[in-house]
Amino acid sequence: MASRLRTLIFERRLLPGQRIDELALVQEWGVSRTPVREALKVLASEGLVTLQPRRGCVVTEVSEDDAEQLFPVMALLEGRCAYEAALHASDDELAELRLLHGELERHAAAHDADGYYRANHVFHTRVQEVAHNGWLSRATDQLRGFMRMLRGRQLAQPGRFEASIAEHRELLDALCARDAERAQRLMHDHLMAQLAALKALRASEAAQSRVA
């Protein structure tokens, strides 16, 4: 049940700030309120939903301040994932990363934002896994959910598609060359470039709203 709710949030079928209608979920899923409430408790413990007095549970919003603090931490964690993946991934695992990168290339060529976002999530998660460091993976997993709530919004910034896939090409090259330090730096810079694009997009949207 908790996984179903996570999917609704990550796919933005439940939007940031939206109140979660327990009764509607009960009717849609044909269950009692108890499992729905238990699932909401799990998501609340993860920070994906927030309990608000007199409103019930609402989907957590990742604010600009949150993003400013979150991306640098994820850049450090994912940079370390790339470092250890370059050192520890098997040849078969690197071959798998090349295949996953091919999916990124395909979606980037089509400017398919949803497809690119999904393939990007799979690629980054796989880099994390082939680092073969359980403690690092646990720490990274804890924050990745909040990254997913942004759902690749920065791809809407002009030029970001092209920049993102170029960054991925360099990262893949470093991983396959087993250049751990270069892979770490490239992954770190890739995450920080996402933050810069997100900030530019939000600034542009704010300027447009003021004109409107």
C-alpha positions in Angstrom: 0.0 0.0 0.0 2.8 2.4 0.9 4.5 1.6 -2.5 1.3 2.5 -4.3 1.1 5.8 -2.6 4.8 6.5 -3.4 4.1 5.8 -7.0 1.2 8.3 -7.1 3.5 11.0 -5.6 6.6 10.3 -7.7 4.5 10.2 -10.9 2.8 13.5 -9.8 -0.7 12.0 -9.8 -0.7 13.4 -6.2 0.8 16.9 -6.5 3.0 18.7 -4.0 0.7 20.4 -1.4 -2.3 18.4 -2.4 -4.4 16.9 0.4 -4.6 13.1 0.3 -8.3 12.0 0.3 -8.3 8.9 2.4 -11.9 8.1 1.6 -11.3 8.3 -2.2 -8.4 5.9 -1.9 -10.4 3.5 0.2 -13.2 3.5 -2.5 -10.8 3.3 -5.4 -8.7 0.5 -4.0 -11.5 -1.5 -2.3 -9.8 -1.6 1.1 -10.6 -0.4 4.7 -9.2 2.9 6.0 -6.7 1.1 8.3 -4.2 0.0 5.6 -4.4 3.4 4.0 -3.7 5.2 7.3 -0.8 2.8 8.0 0.7 3.5 4.6 0.4 7.2 5.2 2.2 6.8 8.5 5.1 5.1 6.6 5.2 7.9 4.1 5.1 10.5 6.9 8.1 8.8 8.5 9.9 9.1 5.2 9.0 12.8 4.9 7.0 12.3 1.6 3.7 13.4 3.2 3.1 15.9 6.0 0.3 15.8 8.6 -1.4 19.2 8.9 -4.0 20.1 11.5 -7.5 20.1 10.2 -6.3 19.2 6.7 -5.1 15.6 7.2 -2.1 14.4 5.2 -0.8 16.5 2.3 2.0 15.7 -0.1 5.2 17.4 1.0 6.5 20.3 -1.1 10.2 20.6 -1.9 10.7 24.4 -1.7 13.5 26.5 -3.3 15.3 26.5 0.1 14.9 22.7 0.3 16.4 22.3 -3.2 19.3 24.6 -2.3 20.2 22.3 0.6 19.3 19.0 -0.9 21.2 19.1 -4.2 24.6 19.7 -2.7 24.2 16.8 -0.3 23.0 14.5 -3.1 25.9 15.7 -5.2 28.3 14.5 -2.5 26.5 11.2 -2.0 26.1 10.4 -5.7 29.6 11.6 -6.4 30.8 9.0 -4.0 28.5 6.4 -5.6 30.2 7.1 -8.9 33.7 6.9 -7.3 33.0 3.5 -5.8 31.2 2.2 -8.9 34.2 3.0 -11.0 36.3 1.0 -8.6 34.0 -1.9 -7.9 31.6 -2.5 -10.8 32.1 -5.7 -12.7 32.6 -5.7 -16.5 29.0 -7.0 -16.8 27.7 -4.2 -14.6 29.5 -1.6 -16.7 28.0 -3.1 -19.8 24.6 -2.8 -18.2 25.2 0.9 -17.5 26.1 1.4 -21.2 22.8 -0.2 -22.1 20.9 2.1 -19.7 22.7 5.1 -21.1 21.5 4.1 -24.5 18.0 4.5 -23.3 18.9 8.0 -22.1 20.3 8.8 -25.5 17.1 7.6 -27.2 14.8 9.7 -25.0 17.1 12.8 -25.3 17.0 12.6 -29.1 13.2 12.5 -28.9 13.1 15.3 -26.3 10.9 12.9 -24.3 11.1 14.4 -20.8 9.0 11.7 -19.1 11.0 8.9 -20.7 14.3 10.6 -20.0 13.3 11.2 -16.4 12.5 7.6 -15.9 15.6 6.3 -17.6 17.7 8.8 -15.7 16.3 7.6 -12.4 17.1 4.0 -13.3 20.7 4.9 -14.4 21.5 6.8 -11.3 20.0 4.1 -9.1 22.1 1.5 -10.9 25.3 3.5 -10.4 24.4 3.6 -6.7 23.9 -0.2 -6.6 27.1 -1.2 -8.5 29.1 0.9 -6.0 28.5 -2.1 -3.7 28.4 0.0 -0.5 25.4 -0.8 1.6 25.8 2.2 3.9 26.3 4.6 1.1 23.2 3.2 -0.7 21.1 3.5 2.5 22.0 7.2 2.9 21.5 7.9 -0.8 18.1 6.1 -0.9 16.8 8.2 2.0 17.2 11.4 0.0 16.5 10.1 -3.5 12.8 10.1 -2.9 12.8 13.9 -2.4 14.8 14.3 -5.6 12.1 12.3 -7.4 9.4 14.7 -6.1 11.0 17.3 -8.3 10.6 14.9 -11.3 13.2 16.4 -13.5 11.6 19.8 -13.7 14.9 21.3 -14.7 14.7 19.6 -18.1 12.2 22.3 -19.1 15.0 24.9 -18.9 16.2 25.6 -22.5 19.3 23.7 -23.4 19.2 21.5 -20.3 18.3 18.3 -22.3 21.5 18.7 -24.4 23.6 19.6 -21.4 22.3 16.7 -19.4 23.0 14.0 -21.9 26.5 15.4 -22.6 27.2 15.2 -18.9 26.0 11.6 -18.9 28.3 10.7 -21.8 31.3 12.0 -19.9 30.3 10.3 -16.7 29.8 6.9 -18.5 33.2 7.3 -20.1 34.9 7.9 -16.7 33.0 4.9 -15.2 34.0 2.6 -18.0 37.6 3.8 -17.8 37.5 3.1 -14.1 38.7 6.7 -13.4 37.1 7.0 -10.0 38.2 10.6 -9.2 36.9 11.9 -12.6 33.7 9.9 -12.2 33.1 11.4 -8.8 33.8 15.0 -10.0 31.6 14.6 -13.0 28.7 13.2 -11.0 29.0 15.9 -8.4 29.0 18.6 -11.1 26.1 16.9 -12.9 23.9 17.2 -9.8 24.9 20.8 -9.2 24.1 21.7 -12.9 20.6 20.3 -12.3 20.2 22.7 -9.4 21.5 25.6 -11.5 19.0 24.7 -14.2 16.1 24.4 -11.7 16.9 27.8 -10.2 17.1 29.4 -13.7 13.7 27.8 -14.6 12.1 29.0 -11.4 13.4 32.5 -11.9 12.1 32.6 -15.4 8.6 31.3 -14.3 8.5 34.0 -11.6 9.4 36.7 -14.0 6.7 35.5 -16.4 4.1 35.5 -13.6 5.0 39.0 -12.7 4.5 40.2 -16.3 1.2 38.3 -16.5 
